[in-house]
């Protein structure tokens, strides 16, 4: 039996806030990240909360965040204690 693949729990409100502060429409961010606009919309509205690492990295990169940034992660993902 295989172990479940890793995912990141993301904060939809943080994604939306960063996208809007960058002056991007969902379609613009979708093109930059290679993620569909409907997937991004579901993330922003928290209809979808988890992302696989490649898509998470693509989104973080498209938003201009550094590799060690945790701005897109849900609070439970960034708590270390």
N, C-alpha and C positions, 0 to 999 in steps of 0.2 A: 504494500500500500504506500502510495506517495504522500509526502507531507504537503499540506496546503501551501500554495505559492504566497510569497509575502505581498502585503499591500500596505498602503499608507492611508490613514483616515485623515481626510482633509476638511478644512473649514470653508464652506461655501461662501460665507459672508466675506471672508478674507480674500478669496479669489476674486469675487465681484468688486470689492473695494480697490484692490490692486489693478484690476483691469480698467476700471473707470478712471482711476487716478493717472493711468498711463494714456488716457484718451482713446482707448480701443473699444470697438464694438465686439460683440461675441464672435462675429464672422471674421474679424481681423485677427483676434487671438487664435481662433481655430486654424486659420491659414498659417500663422506663425508657428504654432505648436504641432500641427499635423493631427490635431484632435478634432472630431466633428463638433459643429456648433451645438447640436442637440445634446451631446455628451457634456459639453461645458455648461450648458443651460441646466442640465440635471444636477451637476455638481454645485452650481451657484445657488440653486434652490433647495439643496440638501436632499433631493429625491435620490441622489446617489452620493454616497459618502466615502467610498474607498476607491483607490487607484492603484494599479500595478506600477512598479518602479519605473519602467520605461516611459509611460505616459506622464507620471509625476515629474520626472526629470525634464521631459519635453516642455511641460507647462511651466515649470519653475524657470527654465532657460528662456522661454518665450517672454516671460514677464521681467526678465533681466535680473533675476535674483541669483545670488552667489550659491555655489554648491552646498555650503553649510547652513543656508537659511532654513528656518523652521516656520516662516511666516504663513505658509499655506496649510500647515498641519493643524488638526484639531487639538485643543488644549490637552486632551488625554495622551496624545502622541508626544507632546513636548515635555510632559512631566517626567522627571527622572527619579523622584523620591516618592 
